[in-house]
Amino acid sequence: MLHDTPPVLRTAPPALLQPLLQPVSASTPSVPPTPAPSRTPVPGERDTRLDTYRAICLLMIFINHVPGQYLEYLTTKNFGFSDSAEAFVLISGLSAGLAYGRKFLPGNRLALSLRIWRRAFTLYIAHIMSSIITLAIFAGGALYFHRQDLISEINIRPLVDNTEQGVVAMVLLGHQFGYNNILSMYAVVFLMLPGMLLLQKIGPALLLGVSALVWLLAGIFHIVPINFLDHNYWFLNPFSWQFLFAIGLVAMMRSRKGLSLPRHPALVSIAALYVGVSFAWVLFSWWSIDFSHGLPAVLTGFDKTFLSLTRLLHVLALGYLLAITPVFNRLSRLRLDHPLVMIGRHSLPVFIFGTILAMIGQVLLFVTGKDPIIGTLFVMVGIALHFAYARYLDWLGGLSTIAPLKT
C-alpha cells in the first residue's frame, strides 16, 4: 500500500464513510449499552464506527505490507482503483473534524493550533523511529543470514552508500524507505490542519475550493517534496492527499450539524456504476485503454503519488454507497471493548507495531525464498498480535485511572 509497487493494484477496505450515515450529536446514543465496558476511560458517547473502520484499515495495511503470501489476495486491494491508503486518510480527516472542528473558536485557535502541531511532531518522531527500526531489521537480517542483498530492498541502498548524507536526508524527510511513507505525509497534512479549520470556519466551500486547487496544481506541475539521494520525490505527496483529508473534515463537520448525506437515485446510480466499472477495470486489467484525450494525468491516470481523480472518486463513491446502507451502519457500531474498536482507538501505536512486524515479515520471506506458506503463517500470527497489543494498550491505559495507594 505504501511503497513503490504498481498503485493500480490496490483498493480501499469497505465501510469508509459509515460515520456519516447518521449525524453525530450528543442527543443520539452512539453505541449500545454494554455490560462490560473497556478498561480504558473513553467518553460514554464515543462513536465506535470510526474506530472499527480504522482498525480494518490497519489490518489491511499490515497484510498488504507483507507481499507474496496468500492472505494478500483475500484483501480488497485488487478490486478497485483506490486502496487502504485512501481509506486511512479519509478516516483521518473525519476524525480530525470530530476532534478539532468545534473547538477551533476565537480565543482558542492559537492553543488548538499548537496542540495540532504537537501532534504533527509526534507523527514525525514516529516516522523517524519506525524508519530507524526498519533499517535495523534489514541490516540485522543481512548480517545474521549473510544476505547482503537485503540492503538493496525497499530503497535502503542509497542511504547505506551515502551514510552521512543519508542520515541527514532521513531526518529532514528527504529520504524514505518503502512501506514507511504514510506517517511523513500525514504529519505534513497535520501542519496544514489549522489553516483548513480556519477556511472551514469561513465556509466549507472555500476550504474545498482551495484544497482542490492545491491538489490540481500539485498534480499538473508535480509540486511535491523531493528525496535528496535519488533525485526522486515522495511516494505520497501531501499537497495532493490533503484534498481527501479536507473532504473528510468537511463531511464530519456537516454531519455534526445534523445534515445527512444526499440520497438521490441518480447519485446512487452514478456511484454504483463507477464502483462497478472500477471493479471490472482492475479485475480484467483494462489498463491499456487510453481515455486521457490530452488531459493531465492527475485527471485521467491512476497515479497514487498525486492521488489521481480516478482513485479519489473511487474511494468517495465506495464510501458513499456503504454509508447510505443501513446494515453497515449497524454492523460497525461495536462495543467499546470489542477487539476491532481497541485497535482503532490506539491507531498510532498499533500502526507502528504493524509496520515493524511487516518489516520482520519481509525479511523472513526474503531469506526463505518468498515461501507463501511461511508468509501466510507469519501474517496470521501478526494479526493475532495486533489484537493482543491493542488489548495490552487498553489494559495499560486503564492502569492510569487507578488511584495510587496512600502510604
Secondary structure, DSSP 8 states (H G I E B T S, - for coil): --SSS-GGG----S-SSGGGSS---TTS--S---SS--SS---TT--HHHHHHHHHHHHHHHHHTSTTSGGGGGSGGGSSS--HHHHHHHHHHHHHHHHHGGG--TTTHHHHHHHHHHHHHHHHHHHHHHHHHHHHHHHHHHHHTT-GGGGGSTT-HHHHHTHHHHHHHHHTT----TT--HHHHHHHHHHHHHHHHHHHHH-HHHHHHHHHHHHHHHHHHT---B-TTTS-B-SS-HHHHHHHHHHHHHHHHHHHTT------HHHHHHHHHHHHHHHHHHHTT-TT----TT--HHHHS--TTTT-HHHHHHHHHHHHHHHT-HHHHHHT---TT-HHHHHHHTHHHHHHHHHHHHHHHHHHHHHTTS-HHHHHHHHHHHHHHHHHHHHHHHHHHHHTTS-----
